[in-house]
Amino acid sequence: MNKIRILIADDIEETRGVLKKIISLEDNLLEVVGEADNGEDALKLIPKIKPDVVLMDINMPVLNGLEATERITNEHPSVIVIIMSVQAENEYLKRAMFHGAKEYIIKPFNYKSLTETIKLTYEKYKNRPIKLIEHENRAGKVITFFSSKGGVGKSFLALNTAIILSKNEKKKILLVDMDLQFGDISILTNRHNQRTILDIVDDVQVDTYERIKPYLYKYSENIDMLFAPGKLEEAEYITKDSIQKVMRLFKKEYDVIIVDTGVNFNDHNLYLLDYADKIFFVSTMESAALKNTKLGMRIMKSLGYDKNKVKLIINRYTTHYGINRKDVEEVFKDGIFALIPEEEKTVNLSVNKGEPFCEMIKYNNQKIGRALEEMCRDFTM
């Protein structure tokens, strides 16, 4: 039997010495083939020494263990990473697994536990096939629905846009509810008991689409959905890193990814806005909504987003508020991309029944239905 080749990555020389001594006692099965005192050096060594396993400290200079683990998983998928840390909390364990580690061991080391963990982890993963291509690379386009004020119908538009595109364009669509505290997509589809993004973060190692696919709700043949957490306090467990990772995987699997965001410029939303190919900024004709939209547009301009990326949608359009289209266009010089007329009774019926408006009988015979269809035809990706 060939020995298991091990690279030790730890910034403390004494720790590396202890590890080598413990491993040397298993001289028939384990062999230390290299050492590194930071994650960057570990990455440089891997092509040269070809280890089977990397024992990776979680806290190191230059490049920490989590970042190095993620890069190893992506660049050298046959290499098994085992994270080492003095922290025994579940949160550290989750973070390690999320970044691609296959196992986690606690310092100070127990001789038997350490060597058994290395051997068992290696046996478990050594023959697993490496997936180089996940189905076809669709290079999906990302459309983000955003607003700087709640209650403007952003989620309603995101949901119905997804359904119309899936029917008219025959595209494979994913609708992602990233309004992590107040997400409504599950309510609008009457699916509030389904799994959410929190279940993905809690349950699985997010390294392939196959691992997270069971957590998506299959709404129809061409639409999958990922719902927001069901409780406000659960949002804090969804990190920017976790959002980045799932979005990168989704981009390979879908033609269009529609993201319903929260209403602020926190780190999560800023990432989603940067990542988007198109941003639909949703407002209404109320003065407070228009004021917040103007401020939000100014922030987007400062972020370098141009008028081709950011499109203004006026939802629930009516002149009953004493403001007309010309007034709005004088404030927003880049123009209005779409006007969705107000039909309060019809929309409220759809929302309260949990039945998407564009699934209702003869929806496109109504003004709002025709406006939604026109909006979906007008934007090109």
Kinemage of the C-alpha trace (Angstrom):
@kinemage 1
@onewidth
@group {chain A} dominant
@subgroup {mainchain}
@vectorlist {calphas} color= white
{ca met a 1} P 0.000 0.000 0.000
{ca asn a 2} L 1.309 3.463 -0.931
{ca lys a 3} L 1.815 5.878 1.907
{ca ile a 4} L -0.542 8.828 2.315
{ca arg a 5} L 1.483 11.897 1.316
{ca ile a 6} L 0.932 14.823 3.687
{ca leu a 7} L 1.690 18.552 3.448
{ca ile a 8} L 1.635 20.443 6.755
{ca ala a 9} L 0.645 24.140 6.578
{ca asp a 10} L 1.026 25.925 9.908
{ca asp a 11} L 2.798 29.175 10.783
{ca ile a 12} L 4.174 27.815 14.076
{ca glu a 13} L 7.331 25.744 13.615
{ca glu a 14} L 6.843 23.915 16.907
{ca thr a 15} L 3.385 22.739 15.821
{ca arg a 16} L 4.771 21.439 12.540
{ca gly a 17} L 7.420 19.547 14.520
{ca val a 18} L 4.814 17.929 16.763
{ca leu a 19} L 2.767 16.895 13.737
{ca lys a 20} L 5.771 15.380 11.989
{ca lys a 21} L 6.676 13.432 15.106
{ca ile a 22} L 3.155 12.033 15.503
{ca ile a 23} L 2.903 11.142 11.829
{ca ser a 24} L 6.319 9.483 11.797
{ca leu a 25} L 4.997 6.907 14.259
{ca glu a 26} L 2.691 5.724 11.458
{ca asp a 27} L 5.629 5.209 9.115
{ca asn a 28} L 3.974 2.406 7.199
{ca leu a 29} L 0.913 4.472 6.270
{ca leu a 30} L 1.642 8.207 6.514
{ca glu a 31} L 4.470 10.361 5.160
{ca val a 32} L 5.153 14.094 5.520
{ca val a 33} L 6.359 15.328 2.127
{ca gly a 34} L 6.405 19.078 2.745
{ca glu a 35} L 5.876 22.028 5.109
{ca ala a 36} L 4.585 25.587 4.674
{ca asp a 37} L 4.183 28.429 7.127
{ca asn a 38} L 1.357 30.178 5.240
{ca gly a 39} L -1.395 29.363 2.794
{ca glu a 40} L 0.307 30.964 -0.192
{ca asp a 41} L 3.418 28.796 0.179
{ca ala a 42} L 1.232 25.715 0.586
{ca leu a 43} L -0.416 26.463 -2.761
{ca lys a 44} L 2.985 26.845 -4.440
{ca leu a 45} L 4.203 23.522 -3.026
{ca ile a 46} L 1.259 21.380 -4.096
{ca pro a 47} L 2.185 21.052 -7.816
{ca lys a 48} L 5.771 20.188 -6.848
{ca ile a 49} L 5.252 17.610 -4.098
{ca lys a 50} L 1.776 16.320 -5.054
{ca pro a 51} L 0.361 15.621 -1.568
{ca asp a 52} L -2.713 13.505 -0.977
{ca val a 53} L -3.679 15.443 2.155
{ca val a 54} L -3.005 18.970 3.424
{ca leu a 55} L -3.189 19.589 7.171
{ca met a 56} L -4.153 23.277 7.115
{ca asp a 57} L -4.095 25.645 10.080
{ca ile a 58} L -7.084 28.010 10.009
{ca asn a 59} L -5.194 31.156 11.069
{ca met a 60} L -2.014 31.986 9.145
{ca pro a 61} L -0.345 35.097 7.712
{ca val a 62} L -0.202 36.039 4.003
{ca leu a 63} L -3.123 33.746 3.090
{ca asn a 64} L -5.243 32.226 5.847
{ca gly a 65} L -6.321 28.603 5.963
{ca leu a 66} L -9.898 29.171 4.801
{ca glu a 67} L -8.884 31.153 1.721
{ca ala a 68} L -6.115 28.684 0.911
{ca thr a 69} L -8.518 25.758 1.304
{ca glu a 70} L -10.987 27.288 -1.145
{ca arg a 71} L -8.240 27.832 -3.719
{ca ile a 72} L -6.910 24.297 -3.281
{ca thr a 73} L -10.429 22.895 -3.725
{ca asn a 74} L -10.824 24.842 -6.969
{ca glu a 75} L -7.306 24.469 -8.385
{ca his a 76} L -6.347 21.005 -7.081
{ca pro a 77} L -9.639 19.153 -6.508
{ca ser a 78} L -7.958 15.771 -5.902
{ca val a 79} L -6.144 17.115 -2.810
{ca ile a 80} L -7.926 16.520 0.498
{ca val a 81} L -7.774 19.381 3.016
{ca ile a 82} L -8.157 18.831 6.756
{ca ile a 83} L -8.438 22.054 8.770
{ca met a 84} L -6.698 22.435 12.144
{ca ser a 85} L -7.744 24.966 14.787
{ca val a 86} L -7.868 25.643 18.500
{ca gln a 87} L -11.497 26.723 18.032
{ca ala a 88} L -14.011 23.942 18.627
{ca glu a 89} L -17.202 25.951 18.002
{ca asn a 90} L -19.671 24.767 15.365
{ca glu a 91} L -19.358 28.070 13.513
{ca tyr a 92} L -15.692 27.401 12.769
{ca leu a 93} L -16.532 23.891 11.645
{ca lys a 94} L -19.200 25.214 9.261
{ca arg a 95} L -16.831 27.805 7.827
{ca ala a 96} L -14.135 25.197 7.234
{ca met a 97} L -16.493 22.836 5.444
{ca phe a 98} L -18.002 25.660 3.432
{ca his a 99} L -14.584 26.566 2.033
{ca gly a 100} L -13.942 23.002 0.930
{ca ala a 101} L -12.306 21.224 3.879
{ca lys a 102} L -13.201 17.545 4.176
{ca glu a 103} L -12.578 17.284 7.910
{ca tyr a 104} L -11.686 19.362 10.969
{ca ile a 105} L -9.390 18.561 13.918
{ca ile a 106} L -8.871 20.427 17.171
{ca lys a 107} L -5.577 21.480 18.760
{ca pro a 108} L -3.898 20.298 20.939
{ca phe a 109} L -3.664 17.019 19.040
{ca asn a 110} L -4.548 13.611 20.313
{ca tyr a 111} L -2.197 11.109 18.640
{ca lys a 112} L -4.789 8.452 17.899
{ca ser a 113} L -7.490 10.928 16.873
{ca leu a 114} L -5.145 12.771 14.508
{ca thr a 115} L -3.827 9.738 12.647
{ca glu a 116} L -7.237 8.059 12.455
{ca thr a 117} L -8.796 11.254 11.086
{ca ile a 118} L -6.159 11.460 8.345
{ca lys a 119} L -6.555 7.819 7.340
{ca leu a 120} L -10.346 7.710 7.470
{ca thr a 121} L -10.754 10.994 5.589
{ca tyr a 122} L -8.322 9.880 2.911
{ca glu a 123} L -10.110 6.538 2.471
{ca lys a 124} L -13.461 8.284 2.261
{ca tyr a 125} L -12.501 10.765 -0.456
{ca lys a 126} L -9.576 9.265 -2.391
{ca asn a 127} L -11.657 7.534 -5.053
{ca arg a 128} L -14.413 10.095 -5.469
{ca pro a 129} L -14.626 11.265 -9.086
{ca ile a 130} L -13.492 14.802 -9.789
{ca lys a 131} L -16.130 16.754 -11.614
{ca leu a 132} L -14.356 19.081 -14.011
{ca ile a 133} L -17.450 20.351 -15.828
{ca glu a 134} L -20.854 20.688 -14.233
{ca his a 135} L -23.294 19.943 -17.053
{ca glu a 136} L -22.965 22.691 -19.638
{ca asn a 137} L -21.542 26.059 -18.761
{ca arg a 138} L -24.524 28.283 -19.389
{ca ala a 139} L -22.823 31.518 -18.232
{ca gly a 140} L -26.205 32.641 -16.917
{ca lys a 141} L -27.165 36.297 -16.885
{ca val a 142} L -28.066 37.866 -13.558
{ca ile a 143} L -30.989 40.278 -13.196
{ca thr a 144} L -31.321 41.966 -9.818
{ca phe a 145} L -34.515 43.637 -8.616
{ca phe a 146} L -33.650 46.331 -6.098
{ca ser a 147} L -35.373 49.163 -4.297
{ca ser a 148} L -34.309 51.652 -1.655
{ca lys a 149} L -37.785 51.551 -0.092
{ca gly a 150} L -39.945 48.645 0.964
{ca gly a 151} L -43.489 48.093 -0.217
{ca val a 152} L -43.014 49.100 -3.853
{ca gly a 153} L -43.783 45.665 -5.339
{ca lys a 154} L -40.217 44.574 -6.058
{ca ser a 155} L -40.835 40.911 -5.187
{ca phe a 156} L -44.060 40.831 -7.200
{ca leu a 157} L -42.167 42.026 -10.275
{ca ala a 158} L -39.231 39.631 -9.753
{ca leu a 159} L -41.538 36.618 -9.443
{ca asn a 160} L -43.714 37.415 -12.441
{ca thr a 161} L -40.712 38.319 -14.592
{ca ala a 162} L -39.200 34.901 -13.865
{ca ile a 163} L -42.386 33.089 -14.853
{ca ile a 164} L -42.957 35.108 -18.037
{ca leu a 165} L -39.375 34.596 -19.199
{ca ser a 166} L -39.601 30.863 -18.589
{ca lys a 167} L -42.726 30.624 -20.734
{ca asn a 168} L -42.010 33.061 -23.541
{ca glu a 169} L -38.263 32.588 -23.913
{ca lys a 170} L -38.140 28.913 -22.896
{ca lys a 171} L -35.135 29.652 -20.735
{ca lys a 172} L -33.958 27.817 -17.655
{ca ile a 173} L -34.648 30.288 -14.835
{ca leu a 174} L -33.632 30.485 -11.186
{ca leu a 175} L -35.405 32.920 -8.860
{ca val a 176} L -33.379 33.644 -5.721
{ca asp a 177} L -34.880 35.476 -2.754
{ca met a 178} L -31.980 37.396 -1.214
{ca asp a 179} L -34.139 39.690 0.886
{ca leu a 180} L -32.785 37.681 3.789
{ca gln a 181} L -34.798 39.320 6.564
{ca phe a 182} L -38.112 40.039 4.875
{ca gly a 183} L -38.211 37.789 1.806
{ca asp a 184} L -41.677 37.292 0.322
{ca ile a 185} L -41.217 34.941 -2.629
{ca ser a 186} L -42.235 31.866 -0.634
{ca ile a 187} L -45.438 33.645 0.478
{ca leu a 188} L -46.215 34.901 -3.029
{ca thr a 189} L -46.054 31.299 -4.270
{ca asn a 190} L -47.716 29.781 -1.197
{ca arg a 191} L -44.633 27.683 -0.473
{ca his a 192} L -43.618 29.012 2.944
{ca asn a 193} L -42.720 25.584 4.345
{ca gln a 194} L -40.018 24.816 1.786
{ca arg a 195} L -36.268 24.670 2.429
{ca thr a 196} L -34.321 27.937 2.359
{ca ile a 197} L -30.794 29.195 1.778
{ca leu a 198} L -30.182 28.780 5.527
{ca asp a 199} L -30.666 25.018 5.152
{ca ile a 200} L -27.928 24.979 2.505
{ca val a 201} L -25.518 26.856 4.760
{ca asp a 202} L -26.348 24.605 7.717
{ca asp a 203} L -26.389 21.239 5.991
{ca val a 204} L -23.974 20.924 3.095
{ca gln a 205} L -20.535 21.679 1.757
{ca val a 206} L -21.208 24.160 -1.016
{ca asp a 207} L -18.792 22.936 -3.653
{ca thr a 208} L -21.030 21.525 -6.404
{ca tyr a 209} L -24.454 22.311 -7.787
{ca glu a 210} L -25.540 18.717 -7.114
{ca arg a 211} L -25.118 19.246 -3.371
{ca ile a 212} L -27.393 22.277 -3.257
{ca lys a 213} L -29.937 21.272 -5.896
{ca pro a 214} L -32.119 19.340 -3.388
{ca tyr a 215} L -32.636 22.598 -1.480
{ca leu a 216} L -34.199 24.355 -4.466
{ca tyr a 217} L -37.942 24.365 -5.022
{ca lys a 218} L -38.922 23.225 -8.515
{ca tyr a 219} L -41.783 25.553 -9.377
{ca ser a 220} L -42.155 24.355 -12.959
{ca glu a 221} L -40.184 22.605 -15.659
{ca asn a 222} L -38.120 25.715 -16.405
{ca ile a 223} L -38.074 27.486 -13.026
{ca asp a 224} L -36.298 26.658 -9.783
{ca met a 225} L -36.522 28.851 -6.694
{ca leu a 226} L -34.369 29.410 -3.633
{ca phe a 227} L -36.254 30.963 -0.747
{ca ala a 228} L -35.089 33.363 1.969
{ca pro a 229} L -34.986 32.246 5.631
{ca gly a 230} L -38.339 32.075 7.366
{ca lys a 231} L -37.304 34.044 10.447
{ca leu a 232} L -35.763 37.506 10.626
{ca glu a 233} L -32.987 36.501 13.039
{ca glu a 234} L -31.829 33.678 10.749
{ca ala a 235} L -30.483 36.182 8.221
{ca glu a 236} L -27.355 36.786 10.315
{ca tyr a 237} L -26.171 33.234 9.601
{ca ile a 238} L -26.026 33.866 5.845
{ca thr a 239} L -22.558 35.239 5.096
{ca lys a 240} L -21.377 37.122 2.046
{ca asp a 241} L -19.041 34.186 1.353
{ca ser a 242} L -21.963 31.753 1.229
{ca ile a 243} L -23.867 34.002 -1.176
{ca gln a 244} L -20.842 34.322 -3.441
{ca lys a 245} L -20.357 30.597 -3.571
{ca val a 246} L -23.935 29.645 -4.417
{ca met a 247} L -24.217 32.402 -7.024
{ca arg a 248} L -21.079 31.188 -8.826
{ca leu a 249} L -22.470 27.674 -8.969
{ca phe a 250} L -25.874 28.867 -10.154
{ca lys a 251} L -24.347 30.912 -12.958
{ca lys a 252} L -23.157 27.704 -14.650
{ca glu a 253} L -26.561 26.041 -14.477
{ca tyr a 254} L -29.147 28.618 -15.557
{ca asp a 255} L -29.801 30.893 -18.521
{ca val a 256} L -31.161 33.659 -16.299
{ca ile a 257} L -30.853 34.159 -12.543
{ca ile a 258} L -33.340 36.640 -11.096
{ca val a 259} L -32.416 37.969 -7.667
{ca asp a 260} L -34.829 39.740 -5.338
{ca thr a 261} L -32.681 41.751 -2.916
{ca gly a 262} L -33.181 43.619 0.324
{ca val a 263} L -33.670 47.388 0.382
{ca asn a 264} L -30.306 48.588 1.664
{ca phe a 265} L -26.679 48.817 0.580
{ca asn a 266} L -25.181 46.259 2.967
{ca asp a 267} L -22.300 43.966 1.957
{ca his a 268} L -24.636 41.212 0.756
{ca asn a 269} L -26.613 43.512 -1.530
{ca leu a 270} L -23.540 45.347 -2.796
{ca tyr a 271} L -22.071 42.045 -3.916
{ca leu a 272} L -25.317 41.094 -5.678
{ca leu a 273} L -25.514 44.493 -7.372
{ca asp a 274} L -21.905 44.233 -8.554
{ca tyr a 275} L -22.529 40.688 -9.785
{ca ala a 276} L -25.655 41.615 -11.740
{ca asp a 277} L -25.730 42.145 -15.492
{ca lys a 278} L -28.869 44.261 -15.109
{ca ile a 279} L -30.318 46.064 -12.090
{ca phe a 280} L -34.024 46.891 -12.151
{ca phe a 281} L -34.490 49.712 -9.649
{ca val a 282} L -38.150 49.644 -8.615
{ca ser a 283} L -40.038 52.710 -7.401
{ca thr a 284} L -43.592 54.020 -7.283
{ca met a 285} L -45.001 57.489 -7.949
{ca glu a 286} L -45.105 58.431 -4.263
{ca ser a 287} L -42.781 61.275 -3.344
{ca ala a 288} L -41.049 59.310 -0.558
{ca ala a 289} L -40.302 56.410 -2.892
{ca leu a 290} L -39.023 58.735 -5.621
{ca lys a 291} L -36.811 60.577 -3.135
{ca asn a 292} L -35.243 57.338 -1.916
{ca thr a 293} L -34.855 56.140 -5.496
{ca lys a 294} L -32.984 59.306 -6.440
{ca leu a 295} L -30.609 58.802 -3.488
{ca gly a 296} L -30.144 55.139 -4.401
{ca met a 297} L -29.443 55.958 -8.032
{ca arg a 298} L -26.811 58.460 -6.923
{ca ile a 299} L -25.077 55.741 -4.886
{ca met a 300} L -25.172 53.367 -7.867
{ca lys a 301} L -23.599 56.014 -10.070
{ca ser a 302} L -20.826 56.465 -7.507
{ca leu a 303} L -20.258 52.697 -7.661
{ca gly a 304} L -19.601 52.982 -11.382
{ca tyr a 305} L -22.855 51.493 -12.660
{ca asp a 306} L -23.893 53.046 -15.972
{ca lys a 307} L -27.353 53.587 -17.462
{ca asn a 308} L -27.106 50.355 -19.460
{ca lys a 309} L -26.848 48.373 -16.244
{ca val a 310} L -29.368 50.230 -14.066
{ca lys a 311} L -32.939 50.536 -15.329
{ca leu a 312} L -35.755 52.392 -13.559
{ca ile a 313} L -39.139 50.688 -13.251
{ca ile a 314} L -42.123 52.634 -11.969
{ca asn a 315} L -44.541 50.159 -10.428
{ca arg a 316} L -48.187 50.883 -9.598
{ca tyr a 317} L -48.100 53.757 -12.037
{ca thr a 318} L -50.903 56.275 -11.609
{ca thr a 319} L -51.283 60.036 -11.809
{ca his a 320} L -53.535 60.106 -8.760
{ca tyr a 321} L -50.636 61.155 -6.534
{ca gly a 322} L -50.273 64.520 -8.294
{ca ile a 323} L -47.066 63.432 -10.064
{ca asn a 324} L -47.005 62.486 -13.739
{ca arg a 325} L -44.522 60.741 -16.016
{ca lys a 326} L -43.011 64.004 -17.244
{ca asp a 327} L -42.251 65.031 -13.639
{ca val a 328} L -40.415 61.762 -13.049
{ca glu a 329} L -38.441 61.989 -16.287
{ca glu a 330} L -37.251 65.471 -15.373
{ca val a 331} L -35.706 64.010 -12.198
{ca phe a 332} L -34.358 60.788 -13.746
{ca lys a 333} L -32.611 61.956 -16.915
{ca asp a 334} L -31.782 58.421 -18.085
{ca gly a 335} L -35.474 57.753 -18.490
{ca ile a 336} L -37.969 55.157 -17.335
{ca phe a 337} L -37.509 51.615 -18.579
{ca ala a 338} L -41.013 50.388 -17.766
{ca leu a 339} L -44.289 51.652 -16.333
{ca ile a 340} L -46.398 49.001 -14.604
{ca pro a 341} L -49.928 50.365 -14.058
{ca glu a 342} L -51.715 50.231 -10.754
{ca glu a 343} L -54.350 47.522 -10.454
{ca glu a 344} L -54.654 47.158 -6.719
{ca lys a 345} L -57.547 44.717 -6.561
{ca thr a 346} L -56.027 42.244 -9.022
{ca val a 347} L -52.568 42.340 -7.464
{ca asn a 348} L -53.867 42.010 -3.896
{ca leu a 349} L -55.923 38.983 -4.927
{ca ser a 350} L -52.799 37.362 -6.399
{ca val a 351} L -50.702 38.123 -3.319
{ca asn a 352} L -53.291 36.996 -0.779
{ca lys a 353} L -53.955 33.717 -2.620
{ca gly a 354} L -50.245 32.994 -3.059
{ca glu a 355} L -50.898 32.592 -6.788
{ca pro a 356} L -48.523 34.482 -9.120
{ca phe a 357} L -50.415 37.046 -11.140
{ca cys a 358} L -49.160 35.829 -14.514
{ca glu a 359} L -50.503 32.330 -13.779
{ca met a 360} L -54.039 33.670 -13.423
{ca ile a 361} L -56.527 33.137 -16.261
{ca lys a 362} L -56.254 35.740 -19.034
{ca tyr a 363} L -53.772 37.809 -17.037
{ca asn a 364} L -52.432 39.412 -20.235
{ca asn a 365} L -55.870 40.787 -21.057
{ca gln a 366} L -55.333 43.282 -18.254
{ca lys a 367} L -53.204 46.414 -18.466
{ca ile a 368} L -50.750 45.217 -15.855
{ca gly a 369} L -50.339 41.869 -17.623
{ca arg a 370} L -49.601 43.521 -20.958
{ca ala a 371} L -47.140 45.885 -19.289
{ca leu a 372} L -45.268 42.980 -17.693
{ca glu a 373} L -45.091 41.135 -21.003
{ca glu a 374} L -43.764 44.267 -22.724
{ca met a 375} L -41.164 44.825 -20.009
{ca cys a 376} L -39.848 41.281 -20.422
{ca arg a 377} L -39.659 41.654 -24.191
{ca asp a 378} L -37.839 44.975 -24.012
{ca phe a 379} L -34.803 44.003 -22.024
{ca thr a 380} L -32.065 42.075 -23.793
{ca met a 381} L -29.262 40.245 -22.036
